[in-house]
Amino acid sequence: MANTTKTNAILLNLARSLTQQGWSVIPLRGDADPLAPKAPALPSWKLYQGRIPTDSELVRWFVNQRFSALGVVLGRVSRLIVIDIDDPVQAERFQAEFPDLTETFTVSSGNRQLPHYYFSLPSDVVVTPRNHAGIELRSDGQYVVAPLVSINNKTWEITNPVHPKLLTKSDLRRLLSFFRLSTYQSFEKSLKTPSDAILTPSSIPSLIARYHRLADKHGRNNALFYTACYARDRGWTQYQVQQALSHVHATKPAVSAHPTETRKHREYEAQRTIASAFSRPARQPHNTHKVYQLPNAVREILLQMRLDNVARVLDGLMMAGFEPGQQFTVKTAYQALQLFGIGRNTLIDVLKSYPSPQPPHPANAATRYADETKKCFFGRVANSVKTPGRPAQIYIMPSIGDLCDLLDVQPKGCDPLSPADLQSPAAYRAALHAALIRRAPGKYSRRWQARRLGISKDTCRRYERQKKIATIPTFQDTQVRFFNVHQVIPDEASPGQFIQDEAGKRYPAQVRLAQKLLKKGKRLIFRRQDVNYYFVPDAVDLSKILEVTNAQLTQLNLPGFDADSPIEIAAYLPGIEIVIVEPHSQTASVSVTNTEPRSNSQVAKHALKMTKQRASADDDLAEVVYQTLRRLNPTHAMTRKRAKALVRQFPPDRIRRGLSVIQRRSNIYNPAGFLQTWLKCSGTEHFA
């Protein structure tokens, strides 16, 4: 007990020290929850993403409630970001790339003993979180374990006790470029697939275009190196690459601020970079005759852009054996695609989706017959050797790498489709939907599925009926006891929330009803419907799952399930977890400033935004009232609905003063009743 008290006192002093520096903190579960020691100890910590906790809150957390760990909230509230590295290789790369940025406040993680680099942000800069394999930029909406905190006998030690380095915008650009470059390097490794084997640059302009695309994302030197490797692997010589890219690299302007260099120096640097690329052996190509298809990432982006026919045509051309860089005409493409049910008009529309930068041949057929005839014969003559009309347009088959670069995605995987799946856009989307469920059965949000394919949720349901995809509802369960009935059951139950006893009977989610049932000896759980579980029946063997489940229940002396009750065994399907999720309130504020005269429509829009802003502030205050009264006395609190009505009735300042009065007094038995009486007696004005 003495050790626990001493630990809590240390945590309280640490939390006070961090808040005095302007950092927001929250309590973590720590050793009290070995399964999730770094999880927040509060039901919701959204409030502390916008403000720093008060000293009374710190005392309540670490003295009264005795929480055993502490976290630092990142982002705008603390003006902090943290580079969290979990991979030793990435740690070495970061130190080699940014030796100046590592001279900042650094903490060694307790688990992997890898660095957490703390950086301070200017007040006018906002950084969104970024994540890649082994390295993460943590910012708004995230937190890290605070320094000097111990969890499971592992301490987050301070290895560089200096102030966090204040990042400039130039430093931020360097950091963000590092994350993009890490992603691209993984992308280059992933290209060792059959899809990459058929990537061949068709001309010097295509190689130059590739260099420009990569330079805009990753910088000139990195782009030149990867483009040179790309050409080297496809049979280009070092001299050919130098002739194609040296001049382009020397005249390419820098993406960010860069010291001025002479053109001669730039060309010399280009030759050295290209020589470095050719100092490594070329990667061996795979079998170029293997049939390949579009990656799922490319398909999904095209479907979301309403370019489903473009995806169908590209997949059809790939199935027909068209290779990247291969030239074709409308006629040859149609002859190959008509076997897949793709019509000529669809093909022409797709080819017009992204017109060629070169102008087409002039259509002079109409003006030709308007010329005056000066020939002496008008009857039958020999056929002309020249073909009348416009010459056939030549198209070039794009490569998978070019498509991924154009759409800014990575070729991570591909669900194989059959020729019958290309018959129509609906068949194409339905096949992709079924392929995902067959490959990875699990829990998916209906909204996410619809957004993935660019369709509505009703269309998703129709595809599932067509493809015979099984859907099972899942639930998040929480045991209901006398001591937690107020915390578990909400005041206003949403659809899909109910109480269930041990016999499977369902009841409305009401606190008083639950208390009555508990007094009768009922064992209750609060159930909240989660996203559905999807699977293809012939891909998931339910009989084996049922057999294993019944064996486990028999050992626990519980009745087993019948083969005709798939819904009841949903919780035992692979990928389904029973978790507790607390409701989180999400608010948004909008501020509008405009000094110029506005039209009626602009005034209406401004009024609507201001109304939403006031409603958001009212909701925040109502949540504060609800949480404060429930914390003081859960038995004599008020519902969220009543708290919102109170906020609409009385001025916000008066409500805050009333809450302050209640918190200063310790002998109030009914806080909700006292607050309502105090508000009525403290003034006469009311708000509509």
C-alpha positions as CSV (number, residue, x, y, z in Angstrom):
1,M,0.0,0.0,0.0
2,A,2.9,2.3,0.9
3,N,4.6,1.7,-2.5
4,T,1.4,2.4,-4.3
5,T,0.9,5.7,-2.5
6,K,4.5,6.6,-3.3
7,T,4.1,5.8,-6.9
8,N,0.9,7.8,-7.2
9,A,2.6,10.8,-5.5
10,I,5.4,10.5,-8.1
11,L,3.0,10.4,-10.9
12,L,1.1,13.4,-9.6
13,N,4.3,15.5,-9.4
14,L,5.3,14.3,-12.9
15,A,1.9,15.2,-14.3
16,R,2.0,18.7,-12.6
17,S,5.5,19.2,-14.1
18,L,4.3,18.3,-17.6
19,T,1.2,20.5,-17.4
20,Q,3.3,23.4,-16.3
21,Q,5.3,23.1,-19.5
22,G,2.1,23.4,-21.4
23,W,1.6,19.7,-22.2
24,S,-1.8,18.0,-21.8
25,V,-1.8,14.6,-20.1
26,I,-4.2,11.8,-19.5
27,P,-4.1,8.8,-17.1
28,L,-3.4,5.3,-18.5
29,R,-4.4,1.9,-17.2
30,G,-0.9,0.8,-16.5
31,D,-0.3,-2.4,-14.4
32,A,-4.0,-2.5,-13.5
33,D,-4.8,-3.9,-16.9
34,P,-2.0,-6.2,-18.1
35,L,-3.8,-6.9,-21.4
36,A,-4.0,-3.2,-22.4
37,P,-1.6,-1.3,-20.1
38,K,-1.1,1.7,-22.4
39,A,-4.9,2.2,-23.1
40,P,-6.5,5.4,-21.7
41,A,-8.0,5.0,-18.2
42,L,-10.8,7.4,-19.0
43,P,-14.0,6.5,-20.9
44,S,-13.3,9.4,-23.2
45,W,-10.2,11.7,-23.4
46,K,-11.4,13.9,-26.2
47,L,-11.9,16.8,-23.8
48,Y,-8.1,16.8,-23.1
49,Q,-7.3,17.1,-26.8
50,G,-8.5,20.6,-26.5
51,R,-7.4,21.7,-23.1
52,I,-4.8,20.9,-20.3
53,P,-6.3,19.2,-17.3
54,T,-6.6,21.2,-14.1
55,D,-4.8,20.4,-10.8
56,S,-8.0,19.1,-9.2
57,E,-8.4,16.6,-12.0
58,L,-4.8,15.4,-11.6
59,V,-5.4,14.9,-7.9
60,R,-8.6,13.0,-8.6
61,W,-6.8,10.7,-11.1
62,F,-3.6,9.9,-9.2
63,V,-4.7,10.3,-5.6
64,N,-8.4,9.3,-5.4
65,Q,-8.7,6.9,-8.3
66,R,-5.0,5.8,-8.1
67,F,-4.3,5.4,-11.8
68,S,-0.8,3.9,-12.3
69,A,0.4,5.4,-15.6
70,L,0.5,8.6,-17.5
71,G,0.4,9.7,-21.1
72,V,1.2,12.9,-23.0
73,V,-1.5,14.1,-25.4
74,L,0.1,15.3,-28.7
75,G,-1.0,17.7,-31.4
76,R,-2.3,21.3,-31.2
77,V,-3.1,21.2,-27.5
78,S,0.5,20.6,-26.4
79,R,2.2,21.9,-29.6
80,L,4.0,18.6,-29.8
81,I,4.6,15.9,-32.3
82,V,6.6,12.7,-31.7
83,I,8.5,10.5,-34.1
84,D,7.8,6.9,-32.7
85,I,10.2,4.4,-34.2
86,D,9.6,0.6,-33.7
87,D,12.1,-0.8,-36.2
88,P,15.9,-0.6,-35.5
89,V,16.6,-0.3,-39.3
90,Q,14.3,2.7,-39.5
91,A,16.0,4.2,-36.4
92,E,19.4,4.0,-38.1
93,R,18.1,5.5,-41.3
94,F,16.5,8.4,-39.4
95,Q,19.6,9.1,-37.5
96,A,21.7,9.0,-40.7
97,E,19.3,11.2,-42.6
98,F,18.6,13.8,-39.9
99,P,21.5,14.0,-37.4
100,D,20.5,17.6,-36.6
101,L,16.9,16.6,-35.7
102,T,18.0,13.9,-33.3
103,E,19.4,16.6,-31.0
104,T,16.0,17.1,-29.3
105,F,14.2,15.7,-26.3
106,T,14.4,12.0,-26.6
107,V,12.8,9.1,-24.7
108,S,13.7,5.5,-25.0
109,S,10.6,3.3,-25.2
110,G,10.2,0.7,-22.4
111,N,9.3,-2.2,-24.7
112,R,11.8,-2.0,-27.6
113,Q,14.3,0.5,-26.2
114,L,13.9,2.6,-29.4
115,P,13.8,6.4,-29.5
116,H,10.8,8.7,-29.2
117,Y,11.8,12.1,-30.7
118,Y,9.8,15.0,-29.3
119,F,9.5,18.1,-31.4
120,S,7.8,21.4,-30.7
121,L,5.5,23.0,-33.3
122,P,5.0,26.7,-34.2
123,S,1.6,28.0,-33.3
124,D,0.6,28.4,-37.0
125,V,1.5,24.9,-38.1
126,V,-0.7,21.8,-38.0
127,V,0.7,18.4,-38.8
128,T,-1.5,15.4,-39.6
129,P,-0.4,11.9,-38.3
130,R,1.5,9.6,-40.7
131,N,2.3,6.0,-40.3
132,H,4.6,3.5,-42.1
133,A,6.1,0.2,-41.3
134,G,8.3,0.7,-38.3
135,I,8.0,4.5,-38.0
136,E,5.2,6.7,-37.1
137,L,4.6,10.5,-36.8
138,R,2.2,11.0,-33.9
139,S,0.2,14.2,-33.7
140,D,-3.5,15.3,-33.3
141,G,-5.7,12.7,-31.7
142,Q,-2.8,10.6,-30.4
143,Y,-0.7,10.2,-27.3
144,V,2.5,8.5,-26.1
145,V,3.5,7.1,-22.7
146,A,5.0,9.9,-20.7
147,P,8.7,10.0,-19.9
148,L,9.8,8.4,-16.6
149,V,6.7,6.2,-16.4
150,S,7.0,2.5,-15.6
151,I,4.7,-0.2,-17.0
152,N,5.3,-3.9,-16.3
153,N,8.7,-3.0,-14.7
154,K,9.8,-1.3,-18.0
155,T,10.6,2.4,-17.8
156,W,10.4,5.0,-20.5
157,E,13.8,6.6,-19.8
158,I,14.9,10.1,-20.9
159,T,18.1,9.7,-23.1
160,N,18.5,13.3,-24.2
161,P,17.2,15.8,-21.5
162,V,17.0,18.9,-23.6
163,H,14.1,21.0,-24.7
164,P,12.1,19.7,-27.7
165,K,13.5,21.2,-30.9
166,L,11.2,23.8,-32.5
167,L,10.6,22.6,-36.0
168,T,10.7,25.1,-38.9
169,K,8.6,24.6,-42.0
170,S,11.8,23.5,-43.8
171,D,12.3,20.8,-41.1
172,L,8.7,19.7,-41.6
173,R,9.2,19.4,-45.3
174,R,12.2,17.2,-44.7
175,L,10.4,15.0,-42.3
176,L,7.4,14.6,-44.6
177,S,9.7,13.8,-47.5
178,F,11.3,11.1,-45.4
179,F,7.9,9.4,-44.8
180,R,7.1,9.6,-48.5
181,L,10.5,8.2,-49.4
182,S,10.1,5.3,-47.0
183,T,6.8,4.5,-48.6
184,Y,8.3,4.6,-52.1
185,Q,11.2,2.4,-51.1
186,S,8.8,-0.3,-49.9
187,F,6.9,0.3,-53.2
188,E,10.1,-0.4,-55.2
189,K,10.6,-3.7,-53.2
190,S,7.0,-4.7,-53.8
191,L,7.6,-4.4,-57.6
192,K,9.3,-7.8,-57.6
193,T,6.1,-9.4,-58.8
194,P,4.8,-10.7,-62.1
195,S,3.1,-7.4,-62.6
196,D,6.5,-5.6,-62.6
197,A,8.1,-8.0,-65.0
198,I,6.3,-6.5,-67.9
199,L,7.2,-2.8,-67.2
200,T,9.2,-1.6,-70.1
201,P,9.7,2.1,-71.0
202,S,8.6,2.6,-74.6
203,S,10.5,5.7,-75.3
204,I,12.7,8.5,-73.9
205,P,9.7,10.8,-73.2
206,S,8.0,8.1,-71.0
207,L,11.2,7.8,-69.0
208,I,11.5,11.6,-68.6
209,A,7.8,11.7,-67.6
210,R,8.5,9.1,-64.9
211,Y,11.4,11.2,-63.6
212,H,9.2,14.3,-63.3
213,R,6.5,12.5,-61.5
214,L,8.9,11.0,-58.9
215,A,10.8,14.3,-58.5
216,D,7.6,16.2,-57.5
217,K,7.0,13.6,-54.8
218,H,10.5,12.6,-53.5
219,G,13.0,15.2,-54.7
220,R,15.3,15.4,-57.7
221,N,18.2,13.2,-56.6
222,N,15.9,10.4,-55.3
223,A,13.8,10.5,-58.5
224,L,16.9,10.3,-60.7
225,F,18.3,7.3,-58.8
226,Y,15.0,5.3,-59.0
227,T,14.4,6.2,-62.6
228,A,17.9,5.1,-63.5
229,C,17.3,1.8,-61.7
230,Y,14.0,1.4,-63.5
231,A,15.7,1.8,-66.9
232,R,18.6,-0.4,-65.9
233,D,16.3,-3.3,-65.1
234,R,14.7,-3.0,-68.5
235,G,17.8,-3.1,-70.7
236,W,18.8,0.5,-71.0
237,T,22.6,1.2,-70.9
238,Q,24.2,3.7,-68.7
239,Y,25.1,5.9,-71.6
240,Q,21.5,5.9,-72.9
241,V,20.1,7.0,-69.4
242,Q,22.7,9.7,-69.2
243,Q,21.8,11.1,-72.6
244,A,18.1,11.0,-71.7
245,L,18.1,12.4,-68.1
246,S,21.3,14.4,-67.4
247,H,20.1,17.5,-69.2
248,V,16.6,17.1,-67.6
249,H,18.0,16.7,-64.1
250,A,20.3,19.7,-64.5
251,T,17.4,22.1,-65.5
252,K,14.8,20.7,-63.1
253,P,14.1,23.3,-60.4
254,A,14.2,22.2,-56.7
255,V,11.0,21.3,-55.0
256,S,12.0,23.2,-51.8
257,A,14.6,25.7,-50.8
258,H,18.0,24.6,-52.0
259,P,21.4,26.4,-52.4
260,T,22.1,27.6,-55.9
261,E,24.2,25.3,-58.1
262,T,25.7,25.7,-61.5
263,R,24.4,23.7,-64.4
264,K,27.8,22.0,-64.8
265,H,27.7,20.8,-61.2
266,R,24.2,19.5,-61.6
267,E,25.1,17.5,-64.7
268,Y,28.2,16.1,-62.9
269,E,25.9,15.1,-60.0
270,A,23.5,13.5,-62.4
271,Q,26.2,11.4,-63.9
272,R,27.4,10.2,-60.5
273,T,23.9,9.3,-59.4
274,I,23.3,7.3,-62.6
275,A,26.6,5.6,-62.2
276,S,25.6,4.6,-58.7
277,A,22.4,3.1,-60.0
278,F,24.3,1.1,-62.6
279,S,26.9,-0.1,-60.1
280,R,24.3,-2.6,-58.9
281,P,23.3,-5.6,-61.1
282,A,20.0,-5.4,-62.9
283,R,17.1,-7.4,-61.3
284,Q,16.1,-10.4,-63.3
285,P,12.8,-10.1,-65.0
286,H,10.0,-12.6,-64.5
287,N,8.2,-14.5,-67.2
288,T,6.7,-11.7,-69.4
289,H,4.1,-14.0,-70.9
290,K,2.3,-14.7,-67.6
291,V,-1.2,-13.4,-67.5
292,Y,-1.6,-10.5,-65.1
293,Q,-4.4,-8.2,-63.9
294,L,-4.9,-4.8,-62.2
295,P,-3.9,-4.4,-58.5
296,N,-6.9,-3.9,-56.2
297,A,-5.7,-0.4,-55.3
298,V,-5.9,0.7,-58.9
299,R,-9.3,-0.9,-59.4
300,E,-10.8,0.8,-56.3
301,I,-9.5,4.2,-57.1
302,L,-11.0,4.0,-60.6
303,L,-14.3,2.8,-59.3
304,Q,-14.4,5.6,-56.8
305,M,-13.8,8.0,-59.7
306,R,-16.7,6.5,-61.6
307,L,-14.3,5.1,-64.2
308,D,-15.5,1.5,-63.9
309,N,-15.3,1.0,-67.7
310,V,-11.7,2.1,-67.6
311,A,-10.9,-0.6,-65.1
312,R,-12.8,-3.2,-67.1
313,V,-11.0,-2.3,-70.3
314,L,-7.6,-2.3,-68.7
315,D,-8.2,-5.7,-67.0
316,G,-9.6,-7.0,-70.3
317,L,-6.5,-5.9,-72.3
318,M,-4.2,-7.5,-69.7
319,M,-6.2,-10.8,-69.8
320,A,-5.9,-10.7,-73.6
321,G,-2.1,-10.5,-73.3
322,F,-1.4,-6.9,-74.1
323,E,2.0,-5.9,-72.6
324,P,3.0,-2.5,-71.3
325,G,4.5,-0.4,-74.1
326,Q,2.7,-2.4,-76.7
327,Q,1.1,-0.2,-79.4
328,F,-2.5,-1.0,-80.6
329,T,-5.4,0.5,-82.4
330,V,-9.1,0.6,-81.7
331,K,-9.7,-2.3,-84.1
332,T,-7.1,-4.6,-82.5
333,A,-8.3,-3.8,-79.0
334,Y,-11.9,-4.4,-79.9
335,Q,-11.1,-7.7,-81.5
336,A,-9.6,-8.8,-78.2
337,L,-12.2,-7.2,-75.8
338,Q,-15.3,-8.4,-77.6
339,L,-14.6,-11.9,-76.2
340,F,-15.1,-10.4,-72.7
341,G,-18.4,-8.7,-73.6
342,I,-16.9,-5.2,-73.8
343,G,-18.4,-3.2,-76.7
344,R,-16.8,-0.9,-79.2
345,N,-18.6,2.2,-77.8
346,T,-17.3,1.4,-74.3
347,L,-13.8,1.0,-75.7
348,I,-13.9,4.4,-77.5
349,D,-15.3,6.2,-74.5
350,V,-12.5,4.8,-72.4
351,L,-9.8,5.8,-74.9
352,K,-11.2,9.3,-74.8
353,S,-11.1,9.5,-71.0
354,Y,-7.5,10.8,-71.0
355,P,-6.7,12.4,-74.4
356,S,-3.2,12.1,-75.8
357,P,-1.1,15.3,-75.5
358,Q,-0.3,15.2,-79.2
359,P,-3.0,16.7,-81.5
360,P,-4.8,14.1,-83.8
361,H,-4.4,14.1,-87.5
362,P,-6.6,16.8,-89.2
363,A,-9.9,15.6,-90.4
364,N,-9.8,16.9,-94.0
365,A,-12.2,14.4,-95.6
366,A,-15.0,17.0,-96.0
367,T,-12.8,19.7,-97.5
368,R,-11.1,17.3,-100.0
369,Y,-14.3,16.9,-102.0
370,A,-14.9,20.6,-102.1
371,D,-11.7,21.1,-104.2
372,E,-12.2,21.7,-107.9
373,T,-11.5,18.6,-110.0
374,K,-8.9,19.0,-112.7
375,K,-8.7,15.4,-113.9
376,C,-9.8,14.3,-117.4
377,F,-11.5,11.0,-116.3
378,F,-14.6,10.5,-114.2
379,G,-15.4,6.8,-114.9
380,R,-14.0,3.6,-113.6
381,V,-10.3,3.8,-112.7
382,A,-7.9,1.6,-110.8
383,N,-8.2,1.6,-107.0
384,S,-5.8,4.1,-105.3
385,V,-3.0,2.7,-103.3
386,K,-3.6,5.3,-100.6
387,T,-6.2,4.4,-97.9
388,P,-8.8,7.2,-97.7
389,G,-9.7,8.9,-94.4
390,R,-7.8,9.7,-91.2
391,P,-4.9,7.3,-90.3
392,A,-5.6,4.9,-87.5
393,Q,-4.7,6.3,-84.1
394,I,-2.0,4.4,-82.2
395,Y,-2.4,3.9,-78.4
396,I,0.2,2.6,-76.0
397,M,-0.6,0.1,-73.3
398,P,0.3,1.6,-69.9
399,S,2.2,-0.4,-67.3
400,I,1.1,-1.2,-63.8
401,G,3.8,0.9,-62.4
402,D,2.8,3.9,-64.4
403,L,-0.8,3.5,-63.4
404,C,0.2,3.3,-59.7
405,D,2.3,6.4,-60.0
406,L,-0.4,8.3,-61.8
407,L,-3.0,7.3,-59.1
408,D,-0.6,7.5,-56.2
409,V,-1.2,4.0,-54.9
410,Q,0.9,0.9,-54.2
411,P,0.4,-2.5,-56.0
412,K,0.0,-4.5,-52.9
413,G,-2.4,-7.3,-54.1
414,C,-4.8,-8.5,-56.7
415,D,-8.0,-10.5,-56.6
416,P,-8.0,-12.7,-59.8
417,L,-11.1,-12.2,-61.9
418,S,-12.6,-14.4,-64.6
419,P,-13.5,-13.2,-68.2
420,A,-17.2,-13.5,-67.2
421,D,-16.7,-10.8,-64.5
422,L,-16.0,-8.2,-67.2
423,Q,-19.4,-8.5,-68.9
424,S,-20.8,-5.3,-67.3
425,P,-19.8,-2.7,-64.7
426,A,-22.3,-4.3,-62.2
427,A,-20.7,-7.8,-62.7
428,Y,-17.3,-6.3,-62.3
429,R,-18.1,-4.6,-59.0
430,A,-20.0,-7.6,-57.7
431,A,-17.0,-9.9,-58.5
432,L,-14.6,-7.6,-56.6
433,H,-17.0,-7.4,-53.6
434,A,-17.3,-11.2,-53.5
435,A,-13.5,-11.7,-54.0
436,L,-12.7,-9.6,-50.9
437,I,-15.2,-11.6,-48.7
438,R,-13.9,-14.9,-50.0
439,R,-10.3,-14.0,-49.5
440,A,-10.7,-12.3,-46.1
441,P,-13.9,-13.1,-44.3
442,G,-14.4,-10.8,-41.4
443,K,-16.2,-7.8,-40.0
444,Y,-16.6,-4.9,-42.4
445,S,-18.5,-1.6,-42.2
446,R,-21.3,-1.4,-44.8
447,R,-20.4,2.2,-45.4
448,W,-16.7,1.3,-46.0
449,Q,-17.7,-1.5,-48.5
450,A,-19.9,0.9,-50.5
451,R,-17.2,3.7,-50.5
452,R,-14.6,1.2,-51.6
453,L,-16.5,0.3,-54.8
454,G,-18.2,3.7,-55.4
455,I,-21.7,2.4,-54.9
456,S,-24.5,2.7,-52.4
457,K,-25.2,0.4,-49.4
458,D,-28.3,-1.0,-51.0
459,T,-26.3,-2.0,-54.0
460,C,-23.9,-3.8,-51.7
461,R,-26.8,-5.8,-50.3
462,R,-27.9,-6.7,-53.8
463,Y,-24.5,-7.9,-54.8
464,E,-24.4,-10.1,-51.6
465,R,-27.7,-11.7,-52.6
466,Q,-26.4,-12.4,-56.1
467,K,-23.1,-13.9,-54.9
468,K,-24.7,-15.7,-52.0
469,I,-22.6,-14.0,-49.3
470,A,-23.7,-14.8,-45.8
471,T,-24.1,-12.0,-43.3
472,I,-24.1,-12.5,-39.5
473,P,-24.8,-9.7,-37.0
474,T,-22.2,-9.3,-34.2
475,F,-22.4,-7.5,-30.9
476,Q,-20.2,-5.8,-28.3
477,D,-21.2,-7.2,-24.9
478,T,-20.6,-5.8,-21.4
479,Q,-21.7,-7.5,-18.2
480,V,-24.2,-5.4,-16.2
481,R,-23.8,-5.2,-12.4
482,F,-25.2,-3.0,-9.7
483,F,-22.1,-1.0,-9.4
484,N,-21.7,-0.2,-13.2
485,V,-25.3,-0.1,-14.4
486,H,-25.2,3.7,-14.7
487,Q,-21.9,3.6,-16.6
488,V,-22.8,0.8,-19.0
489,I,-26.4,1.6,-20.0
490,P,-26.8,5.0,-21.7
491,D,-29.6,7.4,-20.8
492,E,-30.9,7.3,-24.4
493,A,-30.4,4.0,-26.1
494,S,-29.6,4.0,-29.8
495,P,-31.1,1.4,-32.2
496,G,-29.3,-1.9,-31.9
497,Q,-28.8,-1.6,-28.1
498,F,-30.6,-3.8,-25.6
499,I,-30.3,-5.9,-22.4
500,Q,-30.3,-9.7,-22.5
501,D,-30.5,-12.2,-19.7
502,E,-29.0,-15.6,-19.4
503,A,-32.0,-17.2,-21.1
504,G,-31.5,-15.1,-24.2
505,K,-34.6,-12.8,-23.6
506,R,-34.1,-9.2,-24.7
507,Y,-35.3,-6.1,-22.8
508,P,-35.1,-2.4,-23.5
509,A,-31.9,-0.7,-22.5
510,Q,-33.2,1.2,-19.4
511,V,-31.4,1.7,-16.1
512,R,-34.4,1.1,-13.8
513,L,-35.5,-2.0,-15.7
514,A,-32.0,-3.4,-15.4
515,Q,-31.9,-2.7,-11.6
516,K,-35.2,-4.5,-11.2
517,L,-34.0,-7.5,-13.2
518,L,-30.7,-7.6,-11.2
519,K,-32.7,-7.6,-7.9
520,K,-34.6,-10.7,-9.2
521,G,-31.2,-12.5,-9.7
522,K,-31.0,-12.2,-13.4
523,R,-27.6,-12.3,-15.1
524,L,-27.6,-9.4,-17.6
525,I,-25.4,-8.2,-20.4
526,F,-25.7,-5.0,-22.3
527,R,-25.5,-5.7,-26.1
528,R,-24.6,-3.2,-28.8
529,Q,-24.9,-4.3,-32.4
530,D,-21.6,-3.9,-34.2
531,V,-20.7,-4.2,-37.9
532,N,-21.7,-7.5,-39.5
533,Y,-19.5,-10.5,-40.1
534,Y,-19.3,-11.5,-43.8
535,F,-18.2,-14.8,-45.3
536,V,-18.9,-17.1,-48.2
537,P,-20.4,-20.3,-46.9
538,D,-18.3,-22.6,-49.0
539,A,-15.1,-20.8,-47.9
540,V,-15.8,-21.1,-44.1
541,D,-16.5,-24.5,-42.6
542,L,-19.1,-23.7,-40.0
543,S,-19.4,-27.3,-38.9
544,K,-15.8,-27.3,-37.6
545,I,-16.3,-24.0,-35.8
546,L,-19.5,-25.4,-34.3
547,E,-17.8,-28.6,-33.1
548,V,-14.9,-26.7,-31.4
549,T,-17.4,-24.2,-29.8
550,N,-19.6,-27.0,-28.4
551,A,-16.5,-28.8,-27.0
552,Q,-15.5,-25.6,-25.2
553,L,-19.0,-25.1,-23.8
554,T,-19.2,-28.7,-22.6
555,Q,-16.1,-28.2,-20.5
556,L,-17.8,-25.2,-18.9
557,N,-21.0,-27.2,-18.2
558,L,-22.9,-24.9,-20.5
559,P,-25.4,-26.0,-23.2
560,G,-24.1,-26.2,-26.8
561,F,-25.5,-24.7,-30.0
562,D,-27.6,-26.3,-32.6
563,A,-26.4,-26.5,-36.2
564,D,-29.4,-24.3,-37.2
565,S,-28.4,-21.3,-35.1
566,P,-25.5,-19.6,-37.0
567,I,-26.3,-16.2,-35.4
568,E,-25.6,-17.6,-31.9
569,I,-22.1,-18.8,-32.9
570,A,-21.2,-15.5,-34.5
571,A,-19.0,-14.5,-31.6
572,Y,-16.8,-17.6,-32.2
573,L,-16.2,-17.0,-35.9
574,P,-12.6,-16.1,-36.7
575,G,-11.9,-12.3,-36.6
576,I,-14.7,-11.5,-34.1
577,E,-13.8,-10.0,-30.8
578,I,-16.0,-9.0,-27.8
579,V,-14.9,-5.6,-26.7
580,I,-16.2,-2.7,-24.6
581,V,-16.6,0.6,-26.5
582,E,-17.6,3.7,-24.7
583,P,-19.5,6.4,-26.6
584,H,-17.5,9.4,-27.7
585,S,-18.9,12.8,-28.4
586,Q,-17.7,14.4,-31.6
587,T,-18.0,18.2,-32.0
588,A,-17.0,20.6,-34.7
589,S,-16.7,24.4,-34.7
590,V,-16.8,26.7,-37.7
591,S,-15.7,30.3,-37.7
592,V,-16.4,32.7,-40.6
593,T,-14.9,36.1,-41.1
594,N,-15.9,38.3,-44.0
595,T,-16.0,42.1,-44.2
596,E,-17.2,42.4,-47.8
597,P,-20.8,42.8,-48.7
598,R,-22.5,39.5,-49.2
599,S,-25.5,38.3,-51.1
600,N,-28.6,36.8,-49.5
601,S,-27.4,33.3,-50.2
602,Q,-24.0,34.1,-48.5
603,V,-25.8,35.6,-45.5
604,A,-27.9,32.4,-45.2
605,K,-24.9,30.2,-45.4
606,H,-23.1,32.3,-42.8
607,A,-26.1,32.1,-40.5
608,L,-26.3,28.3,-40.9
609,K,-22.6,27.9,-40.0
610,M,-23.0,30.2,-37.0
611,T,-26.0,28.2,-35.9
612,K,-24.0,24.9,-36.2
613,Q,-21.2,26.6,-34.2
614,R,-23.5,27.6,-31.4
615,A,-25.1,24.1,-31.4
616,S,-21.7,22.5,-31.1
617,A,-20.8,24.7,-28.2
618,D,-24.1,23.9,-26.5
619,D,-23.5,20.2,-26.9
620,D,-20.0,20.5,-25.4
621,L,-21.4,22.4,-22.3
622,A,-24.3,19.9,-22.0
623,E,-21.7,17.0,-22.0
624,V,-19.7,18.8,-19.2
625,V,-22.9,19.2,-17.1
626,Y,-23.8,15.6,-17.6
627,Q,-20.4,14.2,-16.8
628,T,-19.9,16.5,-13.8
629,L,-23.2,15.6,-12.1
630,R,-22.8,11.9,-12.8
631,R,-19.3,12.0,-11.3
632,L,-20.5,13.7,-8.1
633,N,-23.5,11.5,-7.5
634,P,-24.6,8.9,-10.2
635,T,-27.9,8.2,-8.3
636,H,-29.0,11.9,-8.4
637,A,-27.7,13.0,-11.8
638,M,-29.5,14.0,-15.0
639,T,-29.8,12.6,-18.5
640,R,-28.0,14.1,-21.5
641,K,-31.4,15.2,-22.9
642,R,-32.2,17.1,-19.7
643,A,-28.7,18.7,-19.7
644,K,-29.2,19.9,-23.3
645,A,-32.5,21.4,-22.3
646,L,-30.8,23.2,-19.4
647,V,-28.2,24.6,-21.7
648,R,-30.8,26.0,-24.0
649,Q,-32.7,27.5,-21.1
650,F,-30.0,29.4,-19.2
651,P,-26.9,31.4,-20.2
652,P,-23.7,29.4,-20.4
653,D,-21.8,31.6,-17.9
654,R,-24.5,31.0,-15.3
655,I,-24.3,27.3,-15.8
656,R,-20.5,27.3,-15.4
657,R,-20.8,29.3,-12.2
658,G,-23.4,26.8,-10.9
659,L,-21.1,23.9,-11.6
660,S,-18.3,25.7,-9.8
661,V,-20.5,26.3,-6.8
662,I,-21.5,22.6,-6.6
663,Q,-17.9,21.4,-6.9
664,R,-16.8,23.7,-4.1
665,R,-19.4,22.3,-1.7
666,S,-19.1,18.8,-0.3
667,N,-22.4,18.4,1.4
668,I,-24.8,18.5,-1.6
669,Y,-26.9,15.3,-1.7
670,N,-28.7,16.0,-4.9
671,P,-26.4,17.9,-7.3
672,A,-28.9,17.9,-10.2
673,G,-31.7,19.3,-8.2
674,F,-29.4,21.9,-6.6
675,L,-28.1,23.1,-10.0
676,Q,-31.6,23.5,-11.4
677,T,-32.8,25.4,-8.3
678,W,-29.7,27.6,-8.2
679,L,-30.0,28.5,-11.9
680,K,-33.7,29.5,-11.4
681,C,-32.9,31.6,-8.3
682,S,-29.7,33.3,-9.5
683,G,-31.4,35.4,-12.3
684,T,-34.6,36.1,-14.1
685,E,-33.5,36.2,-17.8
686,H,-34.0,33.0,-19.9
687,F,-32.9,31.9,-23.3
688,A,-35.3,30.6,-25.9
